[in-house]
Amino acid sequence: MSKLLIIAEKPSVAKQIALALGKCEKKTECFENDSVVISYAFGHLAEMYSPELEALHFADLASLPVIPSRFSLRPKKEGAKQVAALKKLIQRNDVSAVVNACDAGREGELIFRLLYELTGARKPVKRMWIKSMTDDGLRESFRNMRDGHHYDRLDQAARGRAEADYSLGLNATRAVSALRRAETGMQGVSSCGRVQTPVLTLVVEREHEIRNFVPKDYWEIIGRFGIESGEYLSKWQRTSNEQGADGEEKSRFYSLEQAKSILSRCQSLPPTKVEETTSPVREKAPKLFNQTDLQRAAYRRGKFSAQKTLDITQALYETHKLVTYPRTSSQALPEGDVATVTDTLKNAFAGSVYADFAHQVVNNAWVNGSDKNVFDDSRISDHFAIIPAPGAKCTTEALSADERLIYDLIVRRFIAVFYPAAEFSETKRYTHVGGELFYTSGKVMVSPGWKVLYPQTENSAQLCKLAPGENAQTLALDLKASKTSPPSRYTPDTLLGAMVTAGKLLDDAELSAAMKGCGLGTDATRAGIIEQLQRSKTSNGKPSEPYMTCEGKKQEFVPTQKAIDLIGFLKKMGITMLTSPSLTGEWEQKLALIEEGNIQKSEFMRGIGDQVLDAVNIIKKRTIEITGKPLVAFTASNGESQSGKSFCACPNCKGEIMKITLPFVKYQCNKCKFSLSGMIARREMLESEIMTLISTGALDAKHNYMSKKDKPFTASLTLDKKSGSISFNF
């Protein structure tokens, strides 16, 4: 009897599929029953690479760019054993077809396709498109499998993005690293990427704004007025026919004399009249969560990092089966899911703190299939919004405190979206004194609507009531002195928001529109990008200075000097393609066209080749300008002194400094005791750096020195010319 081989993205998902399909026996590397064999990957088991690009020496700028005509595949080191096991399962005589049960999206498609290709498989492919990890959801996905070829365009888009990121990343990183070495003499790797570098640019530019900010004094006049029902505070404000900016600027004086003049005139006068307008205000519930919106809410609620929120939501989906697929960019539900949603509201929350809220929705028939704020097929990409899993009971006993927090956010948002809008009465009060205007406002809740689910969040100021025709008394007028504040550093909340709306920074309307639905990164990758920029170890586990750190209670992102230098260098050299989000806008335009079948992947990759060529040519030209020499292929001895040869004059006795390379590099005077190691704080020094240090006694700040506790640091150096001892200046 023939069987289907189902390959899930993770062992935990394979186990859930086995439980849902039933009667599966656990074996060494799979689960099996009479009709299926279920095994798993560990995420990406296969990786693409270019042998010709990786074979180049890192400093060989002359040979760049290399645009691979084809990519090779290899198993990741930690995944080789599982690749061999899957290959053996695929080759079984009783396996008639292979089922892709990896995550439903570009990345899941790529994980399976590369693995399938690496094993040399030729058997037919089917696709399980999993939306929910409940048993019913998994069985439905199994029943509704489609032939794999229906997802060929998704595969092409996924491969296109992966191949383009690889080509751009390696060429740009190697070229920029070589240019920096020529321009600054600094060794090391200047890692660049299509998404990573523009995100880092946001953080660095904000840091420059903060460091260059000059506080400005300003003053405000605050009035305290009394009426029959109580007192209220009001702030002086420019009238509409006066020059003045909107918002806070309308109440600010930048001239103390002008502020004192108006204060003096008003203090001796009673109000001439008090006017107010009252209008109804309706506030709809926020949309359902996608991953980024959930990450931002979790930071505001519990100061969770983006990665922590993603990990917890993934556990709620995979392990606890309480929510739907989390790595989604959509904030809507399918138009045909009205009955499923109603059933969830009826049955999922019995006995929980959410029960009364959910029953209110059902009893009042507030689930409306025509509500495009909730049900809208046009706003759904690979997956719909994150909601409680259909068919799953609300049981939180097994959840940790952090898991309960995330689950609570998801459930409350899911129920709230069906509630009526919150209604307020908003009052704007204008107090006229001596021809000047004092303004205050306040809101009174008329009907809480969806806000009944969030009672602790409503703290709107409430004004004392003004009787018709009533005037006020001036109780006090005071001058308040303040200073303007610099912009705040990015937090996990605001950086995610900036990544989502990065398209607004573009002048090109078409590119900005292309990024409207995606921004920098995706809902599935943004957390990883932020983590990558904070990474303090290389892929080999060696300590490395991160590009930014997360500091303080607010978890503010602070760029390191390494990041500031890199972005400044790229801008100085005119390599703005790597610092602007425009590249992502262009790519997302093309990738969407590939998925729609309007262009071929080959056309997209030709464009990538042109972009990489342009960027590398800019770098080559600048390198030749700096060095005054033509580019030549790298050789190990190129530009290096030979061991035992004279290097420079000794700063202590004017003898000869000799470069000794064995058993380790050092610079030793042939007359006195002056000696200087070629390795300072575990950082291999360039000859040009040693020359500067010896001749001037100092060296500007450099990166990647390493402390005894394996912590990378940046410092400038001072040399004692008599002893050769080094002092670090932080």
KAVEN-V587966 format. One record per backbone hydrogen bond with DSSP energy under -0.5 kcal/mol. NH is the residue of the N-H (numbers start at 1). CO is the residue of the C=O. Records with the same first field share a line. If there is no record, write none. Layout:
BEGIN
NH: CO ; CO
END
This chain:
BEGIN
3: 94
4: 35
5: 97
6: 4 ; 37
7: 5 ; 99
8: 6 ; 39
9: 101
14: 10
15: 11
16: 12
17: 13
18: 14
19: 15
20: 16
21: 17
22: 18
25: 32
27: 30
31: 38
32: 25
33: 36
37: 4
38: 31
39: 6 ; 37
41: 8
42: 43
43: 9
45: 43
47: 74
49: 72
51: 49
54: 50
55: 51
56: 52 ; 53
60: 57
61: 59
63: 60
64: 61
67: 65
68: 66
72: 49
74: 47
76: 45
79: 76
80: 76 ; 77
83: 79
84: 80
85: 81
86: 82
87: 83
88: 84
89: 85
90: 86
91: 87
92: 89
95: 92
96: 3 ; 94
97: 3
98: 124
99: 5
100: 98 ; 126
101: 7 ; 99
105: 103
109: 105
110: 106
111: 107
112: 108
113: 109
114: 110
115: 111
116: 112
117: 113
118: 114
119: 115
120: 117
121: 116
124: 96
126: 98
127: 146
128: 100
129: 127
130: 128
133: 323
138: 134
139: 135
140: 136
141: 137
142: 138
143: 139
144: 140
145: 142
146: 127
148: 125
150: 147
151: 148
152: 149
155: 151
156: 152
157: 153
158: 154
159: 155
160: 156
161: 157
162: 158
163: 159
164: 160
165: 161
166: 162
167: 163
168: 164
169: 165
170: 166
171: 167
172: 168
173: 169
174: 170
175: 171
176: 172
177: 173
178: 174
179: 175
180: 176
181: 177
182: 178
183: 179
184: 180
185: 180 ; 181
186: 180
190: 173
191: 189
197: 193
199: 195
200: 196
201: 197
202: 198
203: 199
204: 200
205: 201
206: 202
207: 203
208: 204
209: 205
210: 206
211: 207
212: 208
213: 210
215: 213
218: 482
219: 253
220: 480
222: 220 ; 478
223: 221 ; 234
224: 476
225: 223 ; 232
226: 473
227: 230
230: 227
232: 225
234: 223
235: 439
236: 221
237: 437
238: 250
242: 239
249: 246
250: 247
251: 248
252: 249
253: 219
259: 255
260: 256
261: 257
262: 258
263: 259
264: 260
265: 261
266: 262
267: 263
268: 264
269: 266
272: 432
273: 432
275: 430
277: 428
279: 426
281: 424
283: 422
284: 282
288: 331
289: 386
291: 328
294: 290
295: 291
296: 292
297: 293
298: 294
299: 295
300: 296
301: 297
302: 298
303: 299
304: 298
309: 305
310: 306
311: 307
312: 308
313: 309
314: 310
315: 311
316: 312
317: 313
318: 314
319: 315
320: 315
322: 316
323: 316
324: 387
325: 131
328: 326
331: 379
333: 374
337: 334
338: 335
341: 337
342: 338
343: 339
344: 340
345: 341
346: 342
347: 343
348: 344
350: 347
352: 349
355: 352
358: 354
359: 355
360: 356
361: 357
362: 358
363: 359
364: 360
365: 362
366: 361
368: 366
369: 367
371: 368
372: 370
374: 371
375: 371
376: 333 ; 374
379: 376
380: 377
381: 383
385: 332
386: 289
387: 385
389: 322
392: 389
394: 348
395: 393
396: 394
399: 396
404: 400
405: 401
406: 402
407: 403
408: 404
409: 405
410: 406
411: 407
412: 408
413: 409
414: 410
415: 411
416: 412
417: 413
418: 415
419: 416
422: 283
423: 447
424: 281
425: 444
426: 279 ; 424
427: 425 ; 442
428: 277
429: 427 ; 440
430: 275
431: 429 ; 438
432: 273 ; 430
433: 431 ; 436
434: 270
436: 433
437: 237
438: 431
439: 235
440: 429
442: 427
443: 461
444: 425
446: 423
447: 423
450: 420
451: 448
452: 449
453: 450
454: 451
455: 452
457: 454
458: 455
459: 457
463: 461
467: 465
470: 467
473: 226
475: 224 ; 473
476: 224
478: 222
480: 220 ; 478
481: 479
482: 218
484: 216
495: 491
496: 492
497: 493
498: 494
499: 495
500: 496
501: 497
502: 499
504: 501
505: 502
506: 503
509: 507
512: 508
513: 509
514: 510
515: 511
516: 513
518: 515
519: 515
520: 499
521: 519
525: 522
526: 522
529: 525
530: 526
531: 527
532: 528
533: 529
534: 530 ; 531
535: 531 ; 532
538: 542
541: 538
544: 536
547: 533
548: 533
549: 558
551: 549 ; 556
555: 552
556: 551
557: 490
558: 549 ; 556
560: 547
564: 560
565: 561
566: 562
567: 563
568: 564
569: 565
570: 566
571: 567
572: 568
573: 569
574: 571
575: 570
576: 574
578: 575
579: 576
580: 576
583: 580
585: 581
586: 582
587: 583
588: 584
589: 585
590: 586
591: 587
592: 588
593: 589
594: 590
595: 591
596: 592
597: 593 ; 594
598: 593
599: 593
603: 600
604: 600
605: 601
606: 602
607: 603
608: 604
609: 605
610: 606
611: 607
612: 608
613: 609
614: 610
615: 611
616: 612
617: 613
618: 614
619: 615
620: 616
621: 617
622: 618
623: 619
624: 620
625: 621
626: 622
627: 623
628: 624
638: 635
640: 637
644: 659
645: 642
647: 657
648: 657
650: 655
654: 650
657: 648
658: 656 ; 668
659: 645
660: 658 ; 666
666: 660
667: 676
668: 658 ; 666
669: 674
670: 656
676: 667
678: 665
680: 683
681: 679
683: 680
685: 678
690: 686
691: 687
692: 688
693: 689
694: 690
695: 691
696: 692
697: 692 ; 693
698: 692
699: 717
702: 715
705: 713
706: 681
707: 711
710: 707
712: 710
713: 705
715: 702
716: 729
717: 699
718: 727
719: 697
720: 725
721: 719
724: 720
727: 718
729: 716
730: 728
END
